[in-house]
Amino acid sequence: MIEVKHLHKSFADKEVLKDINTVFEDGKTNLIIGQSGSGKTVLMKNLVGLLEPTSGQVLYDGRDFVAMSKQEKVHMRREMGMIFQSAALFDSLSVLENVMFPLDMFSDMTLRDRQRRAMECLDRVNLNGAESKFPGEISGGMQKRVAIARAIVMNPKYLFCDEPNSGLDPKTSLVIDDLLHGITREYNTTTIINTHDMNSVMGIGENIIFIYEGCKEWQGVSADIMHSPNQRLTDFIFASNLQKKMRQAVIANGITI
Amino acid sequence: MILHKWLTVFGRYVILMGRTFSIPERMRMFWKQYVKEMAQLGVNSIGIVLLISFFIGAVICIQMKVNIESPWMPRWVAGYTTREIMLLEFSSSIMCLILAGKVGSNIASELGTMRVTQQIDALDIMGVNSACYLILPKILGLLTIMPFLVIFSSAMGIVGAYFTAYGMRIITPDDLTLGLQHTFIPWFMWMSIIKSLFFAFIISSVPAYCGYTVEGGSVEVGKASTDAVVTSSVLILFSDVFLTQLLS
């Protein structure tokens, strides 16, 4: 479980995050949603330690990550996996070498065992046969799946995903969503996903945090969104006319999603 | 204001070097990177070093023969000056200036691209000391290969000089050989190698700093690459003055 307490983050005079208090639960797909520039990515960077909060605490199972020593942070990070918006695969390494990289760095397994574990992860993300290819030779969706395989190869306790569906078509986005949801269940990870994708919100959101202009505006589950009285939330989720009409129809007909 | 900016940059450079010169997390991975960087930065530069050294050696020999020749000068002076110029300045300083362009821009653009595509962030999130993993093998790899490049450059310059003797009949081979052997001081060879080691550190660490600290996108990567070449070239020229004075 990750607990965020009174988190503030400022850049010069601009306060980007204002008193964020929330809990990201174990074994659940936690989603951070919000408009571009609302502070989602800054929040995630504060959670993983790529940015230092101006004030506040980030507690990993009760341990304050902000107050940890450099060495403690290094150990803590070995329990984290992260999928970046751009996949962030190492260009000079093959798909298999990318997935094996964390094992090469931190495990004492033999080469054969490392390869076997990496192949298991590639198999889990349905990427058999692509192990000898390089990141430049595979599609964006495949790159995201390689990034997922690399993130789970060390059996992380915490999985962070920064806009995993950006730049992907709706069908591939669903594949990625299903993978992340399945992995969260399978590995019992605390998964935190930054997303704009409303299909993800309605499909896999088990704990959703809506950030508006740096503040936590709303928190709940996907089933509550449809009937939420929060105007800012519904304006954001149901932004297009089609979505607004669909919502009205759902409410009018008493349909439960 | 400018002084403050320069001091800030220097302070950040020192901090980055502090992170770089730490014990690698996994020696197996370090050796792999080290050998790769020696090949990429050093071995892949041998061709350009040999090519330029050959022609510079030949041109110096022709210029010396044509412009210095006089009844008051011994006939071997062209060979002697060619050797001294190649050994004392070209093979260490000028060759490193050329490498600052090739190797420096390569390092800055590689690390800069890794930064903007979040590959360095990915290493940090995994708990890897990204500075040590990425920069240390580049610095040590270039430091290892640089003395060989200096020796190859000096030797190829002399081959170029012999080309003017045998191929172009500018100077007789005997006069050239006499000049090349005249009052040879072995320390000059060591001086050349010592200077090149300092320059190798500049060529690898300054562009690494420029690339590693890029913020933004492709435009900033391009700017970092240019800054890396300009800064390391200026630093090579400055330090050449001090090192020459110190070692002579």
Interface residues (C-beta under 8 A of the other chain):
Chain A: V48 G49 L50 K73 V74 H75 M76 R77 R78 M80 M82 F84 Q85 S86 A88 L89 F90 D91 F101 P102 D104 M105 F106 F160
Chain B: E25 R26 R28 M29 T113 T117 Q118 Q119 D121 A122 D124 I125 M126 G127 V128
